[in-house]
Amino acid sequence: MAARTTIYRGHRIHSAPHGPGWRLRIVLPRRGGNTILRNRVPRGLPQLLAEARLHIDRLLDGAAWQHAP
């Protein structure tokens, strides 16, 4: 499978095969820099993409509330 780029909430997610698994690079548009996520699961791209989206959500929205109201 070839490399591809997707956009989620203004962040670019570059995915590419890496060894037996996958490598994702999340490009942070306003902060500069990037975050790398990897796995060694040949069919693990959907789960790694979900993890990348969760990472972006936490960057933009903050962590979920951990206490009782």
Residue frames as a rotation matrix with the C-alpha (Angstrom) as fourth column:
MET 1
0.584 0.812 0.000 0.00
0.812 -0.584 0.000 0.00
0.000 0.000 -1.000 0.00
ALA 2
-0.185 -0.650 0.737 1.28
0.635 -0.652 -0.415 3.47
0.750 0.391 0.533 -0.85
ALA 3
-0.788 -0.151 -0.597 1.71
0.565 -0.563 -0.604 6.44
-0.245 -0.813 0.529 1.44
ARG 4
-0.040 0.793 0.608 -1.24
0.693 -0.417 0.588 8.78
0.720 0.445 -0.533 1.81
THR 5
-0.977 -0.211 -0.022 -2.15
0.175 -0.739 -0.651 12.02
0.121 -0.640 0.759 3.53
THR 6
0.028 0.999 -0.024 -5.43
0.818 -0.009 0.575 12.83
0.574 -0.035 -0.818 5.28
ILE 7
-0.696 -0.128 0.707 -6.62
-0.186 -0.919 -0.349 15.99
0.694 -0.374 0.615 7.02
TYR 8
0.073 0.713 -0.697 -8.32
0.811 0.365 0.458 15.87
0.581 -0.599 -0.551 10.42
ARG 9
0.777 0.364 -0.514 -9.36
0.609 -0.642 0.466 19.08
-0.160 -0.675 -0.720 12.21
GLY 10
0.927 -0.373 -0.037 -6.74
-0.362 -0.865 -0.346 21.08
0.097 0.334 -0.937 10.32
HIS 11
0.119 -0.903 0.413 -3.88
-0.667 0.236 0.707 18.65
-0.735 -0.360 -0.574 11.03
ARG 12
0.335 -0.105 -0.936 -2.22
-0.834 0.430 -0.347 16.61
0.439 0.897 0.057 8.30
ILE 13
0.374 -0.214 0.902 -1.75
-0.486 0.783 0.387 12.92
-0.790 -0.584 0.189 8.98
HIS 14
0.104 -0.450 -0.887 0.80
-0.947 0.226 -0.226 11.24
0.302 0.864 -0.402 6.71
SER 15
0.541 0.075 0.838 0.61
-0.448 0.868 0.212 7.43
-0.712 -0.490 0.503 6.73
ALA 16
0.237 -0.531 -0.814 3.13
-0.886 0.226 -0.405 5.09
0.399 0.817 -0.417 5.16
PRO 17
0.901 -0.027 -0.432 4.13
0.120 0.975 0.188 1.43
0.416 -0.221 0.882 5.43
HIS 18
0.216 -0.843 0.492 7.02
-0.910 -0.357 -0.212 0.99
0.354 -0.402 -0.844 7.87
GLY 19
-0.822 -0.504 0.263 8.59
-0.559 0.801 -0.213 -2.46
-0.103 -0.322 -0.941 8.15
PRO 20
-0.838 0.538 -0.090 5.81
0.504 0.826 0.252 -4.94
0.210 0.166 -0.963 8.91
GLY 21
-0.088 0.838 -0.538 3.46
0.888 -0.178 -0.423 -2.20
-0.451 -0.516 -0.729 10.16
TRP 22
0.451 0.404 0.796 2.71
0.717 -0.696 -0.053 1.50
0.532 0.594 -0.603 9.77
ARG 23
-0.581 -0.581 -0.570 4.14
0.775 -0.609 -0.169 4.92
-0.249 -0.540 0.804 10.57
LEU 24
0.509 0.748 0.425 2.02
0.794 -0.599 0.103 8.05
0.332 0.285 -0.899 10.96
ARG 25
-0.740 -0.646 -0.186 3.29
0.672 -0.701 -0.240 11.58
0.025 -0.303 0.953 11.15
ILE 26
0.470 0.872 -0.138 0.91
0.882 -0.470 0.038 14.19
-0.032 -0.140 -0.990 12.55
VAL 27
-0.563 -0.630 0.535 1.89
0.663 -0.730 -0.163 17.68
0.494 0.263 0.829 11.38
LEU 28
0.033 0.516 -0.856 0.96
0.885 -0.412 -0.215 20.35
-0.464 -0.751 -0.470 13.92
PRO 29
0.284 0.111 0.952 -0.09
0.842 -0.504 -0.192 23.40
0.458 0.857 -0.237 11.87
ARG 30
0.797 0.111 0.594 0.16
-0.051 -0.967 0.248 26.22
0.602 -0.228 -0.765 14.41
ARG 31
0.867 -0.455 0.203 2.71
-0.221 0.015 0.975 24.85
-0.447 -0.890 -0.088 16.83
GLY 32
0.241 -0.787 -0.568 5.16
-0.903 0.032 -0.428 23.59
0.355 0.616 -0.703 14.24
GLY 33
-0.653 -0.566 0.503 6.84
-0.706 0.696 -0.134 20.26
-0.275 -0.442 -0.854 14.60
ASN 34
0.065 0.676 -0.734 5.20
-0.706 0.552 0.445 16.88
0.706 0.489 0.513 14.36
THR 35
0.011 0.033 0.999 4.33
-0.827 0.563 -0.010 13.73
-0.563 -0.826 0.033 16.27
ILE 36
-0.436 -0.234 -0.869 5.22
-0.730 0.657 0.189 10.23
0.526 0.717 -0.457 15.09
LEU 37
0.259 0.512 0.819 3.11
-0.776 0.615 -0.139 7.13
-0.575 -0.600 0.557 15.82
ARG 38
-0.425 -0.433 -0.795 4.21
-0.812 0.571 0.122 3.61
0.401 0.697 -0.594 14.80
ASN 39
0.424 0.398 0.814 3.05
-0.688 0.725 0.004 0.05
-0.589 -0.562 0.581 15.07
ARG 40
-0.705 -0.695 -0.140 4.22
-0.652 0.558 0.514 -3.34
-0.279 0.454 -0.846 13.83
VAL 41
-0.220 0.749 0.625 0.79
0.162 0.660 -0.734 -4.68
-0.962 -0.060 -0.267 12.87
PRO 42
-0.899 -0.226 0.375 0.35
0.383 0.009 0.924 -5.24
-0.212 0.974 0.078 9.11
ARG 43
-0.286 0.875 0.391 -3.39
0.649 -0.124 0.751 -4.53
0.705 0.468 -0.532 9.26
GLY 44
-0.136 0.151 -0.979 -3.15
0.964 -0.207 -0.166 -1.99
-0.228 -0.967 -0.117 12.07
LEU 45
-0.838 -0.233 0.494 -3.61
0.408 -0.868 0.282 1.21
0.363 0.438 0.823 10.07
PRO 46
0.080 0.925 0.372 -7.27
0.222 -0.381 0.898 1.83
0.972 0.011 -0.236 11.10
GLN 47
0.656 0.142 -0.741 -6.41
0.738 0.084 0.669 1.56
0.157 -0.986 -0.049 14.79
LEU 48
-0.380 -0.873 -0.307 -3.34
0.884 -0.440 0.156 3.79
-0.271 -0.212 0.939 14.42
LEU 49
-0.625 0.251 0.739 -5.43
0.313 -0.787 0.532 6.40
0.715 0.564 0.413 12.56
ALA 50
0.520 0.846 -0.114 -7.98
0.396 -0.121 0.910 6.33
0.757 -0.519 -0.398 15.40
GLU 51
0.322 -0.512 -0.796 -5.15
0.916 -0.043 0.398 6.90
-0.238 -0.858 0.456 17.88
ALA 52
-0.739 -0.595 0.315 -3.91
0.666 -0.715 0.211 9.85
0.100 0.366 0.925 15.80
ARG 53
-0.158 0.769 0.620 -7.40
0.218 -0.585 0.781 11.41
0.963 0.258 -0.076 15.74
LEU 54
0.710 0.377 -0.595 -7.67
0.622 0.063 0.781 10.98
0.331 -0.924 -0.190 19.53
HIS 55
-0.195 -0.883 -0.426 -4.25
0.944 -0.287 0.161 12.63
-0.264 -0.371 0.890 19.94
ILE 56
-0.754 -0.035 0.656 -5.39
0.383 -0.834 0.396 15.61
0.533 0.550 0.643 17.84
ASP 57
0.319 0.941 0.110 -8.68
0.326 -0.219 0.920 15.85
0.890 -0.258 -0.377 19.77
ARG 58
0.547 -0.158 -0.822 -6.77
0.835 0.026 0.550 16.04
-0.065 -0.987 0.146 23.05
LEU 59
-0.608 -0.792 0.052 -4.44
0.791 -0.599 0.125 18.71
-0.068 0.117 0.991 21.67
LEU 60
-0.665 0.382 0.641 -7.36
0.149 -0.773 0.616 20.88
0.731 0.506 0.458 20.59
ASP 61
0.297 0.943 0.151 -9.95
-0.105 -0.125 0.987 20.13
0.949 -0.309 0.062 23.29
GLY 62
-0.273 -0.422 0.865 -7.83
-0.929 -0.119 -0.351 19.21
0.251 -0.899 -0.359 26.30
ALA 63
-0.952 -0.113 -0.284 -8.08
-0.039 0.966 -0.255 15.99
0.303 -0.232 -0.924 28.26
ALA 64
-0.052 0.979 -0.198 -11.48
0.166 0.204 0.965 14.56
0.985 0.017 -0.173 29.13
TRP 65
0.042 0.159 0.986 -12.89
-0.868 -0.483 0.115 15.52
0.495 -0.861 0.117 32.53
GLN 66
-0.498 -0.415 -0.761 -11.75
-0.085 0.897 -0.433 12.88
0.863 -0.151 -0.482 35.03
HIS 67
-0.997 0.077 -0.022 -13.89
0.023 0.013 -1.000 13.75
-0.076 -0.997 -0.015 38.08
ALA 68
-0.287 0.958 -0.027 -17.53
0.958 0.287 0.014 13.47
0.021 -0.022 -1.000 39.10
PRO 69
-0.223 0.254 0.941 -19.60
0.335 -0.887 0.319 16.64
0.915 0.387 0.112 38.56
